[in-house]
Every structure is written in C-alpha cells, then in structure tokens.
Amino acid sequence: MTSADRPLLLTAASTPQEAACLLIILERGYQAAYQAARKAWRTPQYRPLFAMADELNQLSVDAHWETFYATGLRQPGAGVVLPATHHREDLEAGR
C-alpha cells in the first residue's frame, strides 16, 4: 500500500498541538532523508535512500493536505491571508 492508497487518518485522532508536531517532524524527516540521498549519489545506497525520502515526502504532503485542506482551513492555491480572513468572519458571525 502506498501513501496514495492510504485514507487520510494521519492527524485524525490528534490534538492541534500533536498534529503540528507531526507536521514538523515529517518536514524535517523528509528533508534530512533527501540530504542523505544526495550525499549517496552514485552509490548503491542511493536508490533505497531516495525511496525512503520520497515516502516521507508523500506522508508529509498527506498530513498537510489532511490538516489544511480536508478540514477547510485552507483551499488549494489560496494564500494565508484569505483563510485567516474567512475564519475571522465565521467567528464574528457566530458560526
């Protein structure tokens, strides 16, 4: 099963603080894995390191998608100001 086949449940049972920590850990993890793969370029270790970095990147993308887009906090292509304005209007309207 690849990350594309997995249901979006990475942060479903998490508090907002736990979800934020998970996003940070995944971000740092895939960046470190890509750096390790780059250092191993043209060696036998390159392919498995790159595959691990790619999987971590997919998990990071899935977690970000679940956290921001699937919950309605942010729409694809929207800047940061638009969602903040939208939610402030919702709070002021009592929604």
N, C-alpha and C positions, 0 to 999 in steps of 0.2 A: 504494500500500500504506500503510495507516495503522498506528499503533503497536499497535493491537489485533490486526492480522493478522501482525505480526512474531513469529517464535519468540523465546523468552526466551534470548537469547545475549549480552546486553549485558555481563555480567560473567563469562561462562563461561571465558574464557581469561585472566582477570585474577588477580593475587595478591590476597590480602585487602586489602593496602595500596592497590593500584591501584583496587580496587572501592570502597573507602571514599572515595578521592579523586574518583572518578567520581560517586558519590552526592552529595558536597558540591558539585561543580561543577554538576551538574544542578539541585540545590536552589537554589543561588544564581542560576543562569541563568534558571530559570522565574520566580523572584521578581522579578528585575530586568526580565524581559520583561513581566510583569503590571504593574509600576510604570510602564513606558514606555507600555503600552496605556492605563492610567488617565489618564496625562498627555495622551494624544492623543484623549481622549473628545470626540466630536462633530466630529472632523476626518476627512478622507479616509484618514489613516494608521491609524485605529483598528482597522478590520477585519483588515488583514494583521498588525498587531502582536499583536492578540488571538489570531489563529490560530497565530502563532508561539509565543506564551506557552502556549496550550493544548497544542500538540505537545510542547513542552519538559516540561510538566507530565506528560503521558502517558509520556514517556520516563523521567522521574523515578519515577513510580509503577511502571512495568515493572521498572526497576532495583532498586527497593526490594523489590518482590514476589519477584524472582529471588533477591536476596541473602538475604532473611529467611525468606520463606515457602516457596519452592520447595525450598530446601535443608534445611528442617526446623528452622532456628534459632528460628523463632517461628511461632506459629499465629495466624491472624486472630482479633482480639479478645482475645488474651492480653496480659497486662501484661508488663513487662520482667522482673520477679522470677521468674515461672514458667519461662521458658526458661532463665534462669541456673541455677535450681534443678535443672531437668531435666538439663541438660548436666553439672552438677557430679555428680549421681547417676550418670550414664553413665560419667564418668571414674573415679569411685570404684569402680564395678562392673567396670571394665576393658573397657568396650565401646568 
